[in-house]
Amino acid sequence: MNANALCRLRHWFLLTTLSLTGCGRAPSFDILGSFFPAWLLCFVAAILLTVLSREVLRRYVEIAWPIVTYPSLTALFAFGLWLVLFR
């Protein structure tokens, strides 16, 4: 092997090693013997928070675009929970 090929091989090895460091440990919870990913629990909690906020919002304002509002609230709650609890 010449020096150029060896240099490329080193760079390839370094890049693949660095790209796989994020795969170390996925946050998961053991619930009744099954492992559930943390994002799934954040999503379920976000749906419950969206239902709760829907009831609160219905008392005070009329939602003009509910098909956009409720999925956006769910995403906001899910991402917020993920950032607060796992990052």
FISELUM-191720 format. One record per atom (N, C-alpha, C): residue in three letters; y, z, x. Coordinates in steps of 0.001 Angstrom, whole numbers, padded with zeros to 6 digits, always signed. Layout:
# FISELUM-191720
ALAYZX ...
//
This chain:
# FISELUM-191720
MET-001184+000000+000849 MET+000000+000000+000000 MET+001240+000000+000889 ASN+002179-000789+000467 ASN+003411-000800+001244 ASN+004340+000329+000767 ALA+005436+000506+001468 ALA+006355+001611+001178 ALA+007026+001445-000179 ASN+007291+000218-000579 ASN+007951-000033-001856 ASN+007033+000359-003018 ALA+005769+000007-002946 ALA+004822+000355-004002 ALA+004603+001863-004055 LEU+004564+002509-002909 LEU+004398+003954-002867 LEU+005610+004660-003481 CYS+006783+004149-003221 CYS+008012+004709-003791 CYS+008013+004552-005314 ARG+007600+003384-005803 ARG+007519+003163-007254 ARG+006494+004084-007896 LEU+005369+004290-007235 LEU+004340+005182-007747 LEU+004849+006614-007832 ARG+005585+007051-006834 ARG+006177+008394-006864 ARG+007162+008543-008010 HIS+008004+007557-008211 HIS+008983+007601-009305 HIS+008280+007610-010650 TRP+007242+006794-010792 TRP+006486+006761-012045 TRP+005845+008112-012308 PHE+005259+008717-011295 PHE+004620+010022-011450 PHE+005652+011081-011828 LEU+006811+011064-011202 LEU+007855+012027-011510 LEU+008358+011859-012939 LEU+008580+010629-013371 LEU+009063+010392-014731 LEU+008047+010799-015784 THR+006774+010500-015561 THR+005766+010895-016541 THR+005603+012407-016576 THR+005705+013057-015443 THR+005601+014514-015421 THR+006766+015148-016173 LEU+007962+014644-015949 LEU+009130+015189-016641 LEU+009107+014899-018134 SER+008575+013764-018526 SER+008545+013434-019951 SER+007506+014245-020707 LEU+006495+014757-020032 LEU+005461+015539-020702 LEU+005750+017037-020714 THR+006846+017474-020130 THR+007130+018902-020113 THR+007474+019429-021489 GLY+007944+018593-022400 GLY+008251+019029-023755 GLY+007014+019263-024588 CYS+005865+018834-024137 CYS+004627+018988-024888 CYS+003895+020281-024536 GLY+004577+021206-023912 GLY+003935+022431-023437 GLY+003350+023278-024550 ARG+004182+023713-025479 ARG+003712+024591-026547 ARG+004503+024289-027803 ALA+003817+023948-028835 ALA+004475+023730-030114 ALA+004501+025058-030866 PRO+005673+025463-031376 PRO+005711+026720-032113 PRO+004912+026607-033402 SER+003945+027476-033550 SER+003125+027479-034752 SER+002781+028915-035111 PHE+002404+029107-036363 PHE+002093+030423-036882 PHE+000670+030453-037408 ASP-000004+031546-037166 ASP-001355+031737-037668 ASP-001257+032388-039048 ILE-001566+031626-040089 ILE-001528+032131-041462 ILE-002919+031982-042050 LEU-003574+033098-042284 LEU-004927+033133-042842 LEU-005906+032283-042041 GLY-005780+032316-040736 GLY-006706+031615-039863 GLY-006366+030172-039582 SER-005326+029643-040207 SER-004905+028269-039947 SER-003561+028278-039243 PHE-003388+027373-038322 PHE-002125+027268-037615 PHE-001228+026261-038319 PHE-000042+026704-038683 PHE+000939+025851-039336 PHE+002107+025643-038388 PRO+002609+024421-038298 PRO+003763+024198-037424 PRO+005009+024877-037980 ALA+005884+025283-037083 ALA+007086+026005-037475 ALA+008013+025148-038325 TRP+008045+023837-038075 TRP+008940+022987-038858 TRP+008512+022958-040312 LEU+007212+023093-040576 LEU+006735+023091-041951 LEU+007205+024334-042685 LEU+007169+025469-042008 LEU+007654+026700-042623 LEU+009164+026644-042840 CYS+009892+026049-041915 CYS+011337+025873-042094 CYS+011620+024963-043288 PHE+010809+023949-043460 PHE+010995+023017-044571 PHE+010731+023694-045911 VAL+009690+024505-045992 VAL+009384+025220-047238 VAL+010496+026217-047556 ALA+010970+026937-046549 ALA+012074+027881-046764 ALA+013342+027135-047176 ALA+013565+025948-046618 ALA+014742+025159-046974 ALA+014682+024694-048420 ILE+013500+024335-048890 ILE+013357+023931-050294 ILE+013665+025109-051202 LEU+013171+026284-050851 LEU+013459+027471-051663 LEU+014947+027811-051645 LEU+015589+027683-050501 LEU+017029+027927-050428 LEU+017815+026880-051218 THR+017347+025654-051245 THR+018010+024603-052019 THR+017896+024877-053512 VAL+016736+025328-053961 VAL+016568+025673-055374 VAL+017490+026822-055745 LEU+017584+027808-054878 LEU+018477+028939-055125 LEU+019941+028495-055153 SER+020330+027654-054210 SER+021717+027186-054186 SER+022009+026258-055363 ARG+021008+025556-055849 ARG+021194+024705-057039 ARG+021570+025549-058241 GLU+020883+026676-058394 GLU+021196+027555-059525 GLU+022594+028146-059395 VAL+022991+028483-058190 VAL+024335+029026-057982 VAL+025391+027949-058208 LEU+025143+026739-057694 LEU+026116+025657-057838 LEU+026264+025189-059284 ARG+025195+025212-060044 ARG+025259+024764-061442 ARG+026181+025630-062279 ARG+026346+026887-061897 ARG+027222+027783-062647 ARG+028693+027460-062431 TYR+029048+026940-061254 TYR+030450+026795-060900 TYR+030946+025350-060861 VAL+030117+024418-060472 VAL+030560+023028-060346 VAL+029518+022090-060935 GLU+029974+020886-061249 GLU+029050+019841-061698 GLU+028777+018924-060503 ILE+027525+018746-060165 ILE+027140+017913-059025 ILE+027147+016462-059479 ALA+027998+015658-058833 ALA+028142+014258-059238 ALA+026958+013404-058767 TRP+026486+013629-057554 TRP+025398+012837-056981 TRP+024240+013755-056582 PRO+023471+014252-057528 PRO+022400+015199-057179 PRO+021299+014585-056310 ILE+021090+013265-056433 ILE+020040+012622-055641 ILE+020396+012601-054157 VAL+021669+012730-053837 VAL+022120+012799-052451 VAL+022342+014247-052026 THR+022848+015044-052942 THR+023239+016418-052621 THR+022045+017304-052286 TYR+021022+017297-053106 TYR+019912+018224-052900 TYR+019061+017902-051667 PRO+018733+016647-051387 PRO+018051+016378-050112 PRO+018918+016714-048898 SER+020232+016504-049030 SER+021121+016855-047917 SER+021161+018362-047709 LEU+021192+019117-048779 LEU+021148+020583-048657 LEU+019826+021036-048043 THR+018736+020401-048444 THR+017435+020754-047877 THR+017412+020482-046380 ALA+017924+019332-045968 ALA+017975+019011-044537 ALA+018879+019984-043798 LEU+020020+020312-044374 LEU+020942+021259-043746 LEU+020278+022616-043544 PHE+019615+023108-044569 PHE+018936+024399-044450 PHE+017776+024339-043456 ALA+016990+023262-043489 ALA+015838+023150-042589 ALA+016281+023092-041131 PHE+017268+022259-040831 PHE+017742+022150-039452 PHE+018418+023431-039001 GLY+019162+024053-039907 GLY+019812+025316-039565 GLY+018802+026421-039276 LEU+017777+026515-040118 LEU+016729+027519-039869 LEU+016015+027252-038555 TRP+015723+025998-038280 TRP+015047+025663-037027 TRP+015891+026066-035822 LEU+017186+025764-035880 LEU+018064+026105-034757 LEU+018216+027606-034592 VAL+018335+028324-035676 VAL+018535+029776-035592 VAL+017250+030491-035159 LEU+016124+030064-035678 LEU+014885+030802-035421 LEU+014119+030346-034179 PHE+014237+029077-033801 PHE+013355+028568-032750 PHE+014059+027956-031549 ARG+015346+027905-031508 ARG+016043+027340-030342 ARG+016934+028336-029722 
//
